[in-house]
Amino acid sequence: MSIFLGIDGGGTKTSCLVGDENAELGRGVGGPSNVIRVGEGPARDSLTQAITQACASAQVNPKDISRTCIGMAGGARPQVAQEVKKIASEIVAGKVEVVGDMVIALEAAFHGGPGVVVIAGTGSIAYGRNVAGETARAGGWGFAISDEGSAHWIGRTVMTHLMRAYDEGLRKPLLERLMKVWNASTMDQMIIAANAPSADFPMLFPAIVAAAEEGETLVCEVLAQAGSELAMLASAVVLRVLGKGEAVRVAMAGGVFRNAAAVRRAFYNELQRLTSEIQFNDSVVEPVEGALWLARGS
């Protein structure tokens, strides 16, 4: 019996799935393994943790793995792919393939068929394929110039609005709430945290979602804007790979969609306005399942 391994290496967590030709055998979770974001050492630790946990759950030895597929932001870049492949090959046996995270998300949603998937997690990207196999992407160009609607974008945008309110003498309780998430007890500490090269805006996302559920107007507006931004990414891909009037399947992936109902609603409403013919999958797909599907050679 052949054993396969699928991995979704994200900027916040790493998901691992072990399976045979037909069934899922075990799952594991580790910390962030996006080497671009966290570096080689932490990425190695997270991958090791996720793989070890998944294999223990499945009661298999990592050295018995036949083939592994890892999806990761930046995985399409040869240098990143080579580095991640080297790390994984130290842990598992068999062939290791590294692809972009959008590739495994697309396969999780459509299993080789046409469609568009939008990922909104630590970062964001839209990726699609038509019946001829032609692909296109939009977004995903990094936090500084892109990643609209992502957890990073949402955290930074909320903080920007809160600081504007602070400048106007309107110190909102939400600011203090987010400062606590960053362990900042003073405004000086918060400013240093927000402007550090490694500023962890995605870390603020759970508290922001909680504030939205409590009816915080500012946060609700930002989440609605995030959904609209993500819909525009999807629409850009639809226009590039599909003909006018052609029905297109659209799916969602990532923690922002999974945890923020306001983002999902705004995404769906704006997408319907921008693209008339869509077949919307209202469940949030798990990219790691696409990684396992590719590892099987399906």
C-alpha positions in Angstrom: 0.0 0.0 0.0 1.3 3.4 -1.0 1.2 6.2 1.6 0.9 9.9 0.5 1.4 13.2 2.3 -0.2 16.6 1.6 0.9 19.8 3.3 -0.4 23.3 3.3 2.4 25.5 4.6 0.9 28.8 5.7 2.1 32.0 7.2 0.1 31.3 10.4 0.0 27.5 10.6 1.0 24.3 8.8 -1.6 21.6 8.0 -0.6 18.1 7.1 -2.7 15.2 5.8 -1.7 11.5 5.4 -3.6 9.1 3.3 -3.5 6.1 1.1 -5.0 5.8 -2.4 -8.5 6.1 -1.2 -8.8 7.4 2.4 -7.5 9.9 4.9 -5.4 8.2 7.6 -4.2 11.1 9.9 -3.8 14.8 10.3 -1.3 17.0 11.9 -0.8 20.7 12.6 2.3 22.9 13.2 3.3 26.5 13.4 4.0 28.7 10.4 6.2 27.2 7.7 6.2 29.9 5.0 10.0 30.3 4.6 9.7 33.7 3.1 7.9 35.0 6.2 9.5 33.0 9.1 12.8 31.8 7.8 14.4 28.3 7.4 14.7 27.3 11.0 11.1 28.0 12.2 9.8 26.5 8.9 11.8 23.3 9.5 10.4 23.1 13.1 6.8 23.6 11.9 7.0 21.1 9.1 8.6 18.5 11.4 5.9 19.0 14.0 3.0 18.8 11.5 4.4 15.7 9.7 5.4 13.9 12.9 1.9 14.5 14.3 0.1 13.4 11.2 2.2 10.3 10.8 1.7 9.4 14.5 -2.1 9.8 14.0 -2.0 7.6 11.0 0.4 5.1 12.6 2.9 5.3 9.8 6.6 6.0 9.6 7.6 9.2 7.8 10.2 7.1 6.0 7.3 5.0 4.5 5.8 8.0 2.6 5.7 7.3 -1.1 5.1 10.9 -2.4 4.6 14.3 -0.8 3.1 17.5 -2.2 3.6 20.8 -0.3 1.7 23.9 -1.2 3.2 27.2 0.1 3.1 30.9 -0.7 6.0 31.5 -3.0 6.3 27.8 -3.8 6.4 28.5 -7.5 9.7 30.2 -7.1 12.6 27.8 -7.7 14.7 29.0 -4.8 11.8 28.7 -2.3 10.8 25.3 -3.7 14.3 24.0 -3.5 14.7 25.1 0.1 11.3 23.6 1.2 12.0 20.4 -0.7 15.4 20.0 1.1 13.7 20.5 4.5 10.9 18.0 3.8 13.3 15.4 2.3 15.1 15.3 5.7 11.9 14.1 7.3 10.1 12.0 4.7 11.1 9.5 2.1 9.9 9.4 -1.5 9.4 12.2 -4.1 8.7 15.7 -2.8 6.9 18.3 -4.9 6.5 21.9 -3.9 3.9 24.1 -5.6 2.2 27.5 -4.9 -0.5 27.5 -2.2 -3.0 28.6 -4.9 -2.4 25.4 -6.8 -3.4 23.1 -3.9 -6.4 25.3 -3.1 -7.6 25.1 -6.7 -7.3 21.3 -6.7 -9.1 21.0 -3.3 -12.0 22.9 -4.8 -12.2 21.4 -8.3 -10.0 18.3 -8.6 -8.5 19.1 -12.0 -11.5 20.9 -13.3 -12.1 24.6 -14.2 -13.0 27.2 -11.7 -11.6 30.1 -9.6 -10.5 29.9 -6.0 -9.8 32.9 -3.8 -7.5 32.4 -0.8 -7.7 34.8 2.1 -5.4 33.8 5.0 -2.3 35.6 6.2 -2.1 36.8 2.6 -4.5 36.7 -0.3 -4.6 35.6 -4.0 -7.1 34.5 -6.6 -6.3 31.7 -9.0 -8.3 30.1 -11.8 -8.3 27.7 -14.7 -10.6 27.3 -17.7 -11.6 24.1 -19.6 -8.6 24.5 -21.9 -6.2 24.3 -18.9 -5.2 28.0 -19.1 -4.6 29.6 -15.8 -4.5 33.2 -14.4 -3.9 34.8 -11.0 -4.6 38.1 -9.4 -3.1 39.5 -6.2 -0.7 37.7 -3.9 2.1 40.2 -4.6 3.1 40.6 -0.9 2.0 42.7 2.1 3.5 46.0 1.0 1.8 46.3 -2.3 -1.0 43.7 -2.4 -2.7 40.9 -0.4 -6.0 42.9 -0.3 -8.6 41.4 2.1 -6.1 39.2 3.9 -5.7 38.9 7.7 -2.6 41.1 7.4 -4.5 43.7 5.3 -7.5 43.6 7.7 -5.3 44.1 10.8 -3.3 46.9 9.3 -6.4 48.7 7.9 -8.2 48.5 11.3 -5.1 49.9 13.1 -4.9 52.7 10.5 -8.4 53.8 11.2 -8.0 53.5 15.0 -4.9 55.7 14.9 -6.8 58.3 12.8 -9.5 58.3 15.5 -6.8 58.6 18.2 -5.4 61.6 16.4 -8.9 63.1 16.4 -9.1 62.6 20.2 -11.4 59.6 19.9 -9.6 56.8 21.7 -11.7 53.7 21.0 -11.7 50.7 23.4 -10.8 48.5 20.5 -7.4 50.1 20.3 -6.5 49.1 23.8 -7.9 45.6 23.1 -5.6 45.2 20.1 -2.7 46.6 22.0 -3.1 43.8 24.6 -2.9 41.2 21.8 0.5 42.6 20.9 1.4 42.8 24.6 1.9 46.6 24.2 1.1 48.5 27.4 1.9 51.9 26.1 1.3 53.8 22.8 5.1 53.9 22.2 5.3 50.1 22.5 2.3 49.7 20.1 3.9 52.1 17.5 7.1 50.1 17.6 5.2 46.8 17.2 3.1 48.2 14.3 6.1 49.6 12.4 8.5 46.7 12.9 9.6 44.8 9.7 8.0 41.7 11.3 4.8 43.4 12.4 2.3 40.7 13.1 -1.0 42.2 11.9 -2.6 38.8 11.3 -2.3 38.2 15.0 -4.9 40.8 15.5 -7.5 39.1 13.3 -9.3 36.9 15.9 -9.8 40.0 18.2 -11.1 42.0 15.2 -13.6 39.2 14.3 -14.8 39.2 17.9 -15.3 42.9 17.8 -17.3 42.6 14.6 -19.6 40.0 16.2 -20.2 42.5 19.0 -21.3 45.1 16.5 -18.2 47.4 16.3 -19.1 49.6 13.3 -15.5 50.3 12.2 -14.5 46.7 12.1 -17.7 45.7 10.3 -16.9 48.3 7.6 -13.4 47.0 7.2 -14.5 43.4 6.9 -17.1 44.3 4.3 -14.4 46.2 2.4 -12.1 43.1 2.6 -14.9 41.0 1.0 -15.3 43.5 -1.8 -11.5 43.6 -2.4 -11.4 39.8 -2.6 -14.3 39.8 -5.0 -12.4 42.1 -7.3 -9.5 39.7 -7.4 -11.8 36.9 -8.3 -13.4 39.0 -11.0 -10.1 39.9 -12.5 -9.2 36.2 -12.9 -12.7 35.4 -14.3 -12.3 38.0 -17.0 -8.9 36.7 -18.0 -9.6 33.0 -18.3 -13.3 32.7 -19.1 -15.5 34.0 -21.9 -18.3 36.5 -21.4 -21.5 34.9 -20.2 -19.7 31.6 -19.4 -20.7 30.2 -16.0 -17.8 29.9 -13.6 -17.4 28.0 -10.4 -16.0 30.0 -7.5 -14.7 28.7 -4.2 -13.1 30.2 -1.1 -10.2 29.1 1.0 -8.4 30.4 4.1 -8.9 31.5 7.6 -10.4 34.9 6.8 -13.3 33.3 4.9 -13.6 30.5 7.4 -13.8 32.8 10.5 -15.4 36.0 9.3 -19.0 35.7 8.1 -19.1 39.4 7.2 -16.2 38.9 4.7 -18.0 35.9 3.1 -21.3 37.9 2.7 -19.6 40.9 1.2 -17.5 38.7 -1.1 -20.6 36.9 -2.4 -22.6 40.1 -2.9 -19.9 42.0 -4.7 -18.9 39.0 -6.8 -22.5 38.7 -8.0 -22.5 42.4 -8.9 -19.2 42.1 -10.9 -19.8 38.7 -12.5 -23.2 37.7 -13.6 -22.7 33.9 -14.2 -21.3 32.2 -11.1 -21.8 28.9 -9.4 -20.8 29.8 -5.9 -19.5 27.2 -3.4 -20.5 28.6 0.0 -18.3 26.2 1.9 -14.6 27.0 2.6 -12.3 24.4 1.1 -9.2 23.0 2.8 -6.1 23.4 0.6 -4.3 20.6 2.3 -6.9 18.2 0.8 -5.7 19.4 -2.7 -2.1 18.8 -1.7 -3.0 15.2 -0.8 -4.9 14.8 -4.1 -1.9 16.0 -6.0 0.5 13.7 -4.0 -1.7 10.7 -5.0 -1.1 11.7 -8.6 -4.8 12.1 -9.2 
